Amino acid sequence: VRLVEAGGCLVQPWGSLRLSCAPSNTAYRINAMPVHWDRQTPGKERELSVSITRGGAITAADSVKDRFTVVREYSKNKVYLQINSLKPEDTAVYYCKADGYDWGQGTQVTVSS
């Protein structure tokens, strides 16, 4: 079972975006699992951006901690990455990951005017 990301698009600098993450099989639950969001740009390794623990504690990389956060929607069995004040350097493919789940295809975010 893999996680499926959605919500990526072209957005202008300083805009906001919310990406979603959910299991490909709805019989599987991620509500109580630690989840992290990574991103990858061409030619670079995938890097951890932000994560949420089972208890809801959020840890973010220094480069994004004032702009990225993670939100759970328990009723929909989804985890969201909320991105504010987008910058061109945020352009990347964004992935969510949890233990026991395969990597998904990611969702492309492009920040450009």
N, C-alpha and C positions, 0 to 999 in steps of 0.2 A: 504494500500500500504506500502510496506517495502522497506528499502534500502538494496542493495545487494553489499557485499564486495567481492573483488577478488584480486589475486596477491600474496597471501601468499605462502611461500615455505620454504625449507631448505636453509639457506645461511650461509656462513662462517663469523666468526667474522671480523669486519672492512669492511664488504661488504655493499652494498646499495640495497635498495628495494623500489619499488613504488607500493602502494596499491591503488585500485580504489574503488569508491563508486558511485552507480547510482540507481535511482528508479527502482523497479521491473516492474513498468508500465511506459513506455516511454512517456506517455501522461502527466505525472507529471514532473514538473521542480524543480530542486534544485539550479539553477544558482544563484538566488538572496537570498537564504536562509542561515542563520547561520548554520554551520555544525560543529560537533565535532567528534573527533576520541577518542575512549576509548579502553582500553585493559584489558584483564583479564587472570590471571594465575590460575591454579588449587588451590583451597583452599583460594583464596583471592578474595576480592571484586573488581568489575569492577572500574577502575580508569580513570579519564580524562587525556588524554595525550596532545592533542592540539586541538584548535578550530579556526575557521575563521568566522568573522562577515559578515553581509550583505555587508559592505563596504570594506571588504578585510583585515581587521586587524587580525593579528594572535597572539594568546596567547598560550604559551606552558608551561607545567609543568617544574619546575626547572631541573628535572632529564633528560629531553629530549630536552630542548629548543635550544641547540646548534646543535642538530642533526636531529630534526623532523621539518618538515614544511608542510603546506597545500597549494595545488595549485588547482585552478579551470580551467577546460577546458570547456568554455561556449558552444562551437560548439557541444560538445558531451554530454552536460548535466551531466558532471561527476566532482567529487571532488577527488583529489588524496592526499594520505599521502606519502610524500617523507621521507625516513628514510636513514640516512647516518651513517657511522661508527658504524654499528650494534654491540651490545654486547650480550653475552649470557643472561643477565638479561632482554633483550628485548623480549625474547621468551614468546609468549602469543597469545591469540586469539584477533584479532583487529576488532573493530566494528565502524561503522560510524552511526551518529544519527542526525536527524533534527526534529524539531517540526512537529507533524502531521503525522509522519511516524513511523511504527512499527520497532522494532529491527529486524535486519537480523540475519543470522546464524554466521556471522563473518568469518574471514579468518585467518588460522593458520600461524604464523611466528615462525620458529625455527632457532635459531642461535647456530650453533655448528660446530666445526672443525672435 
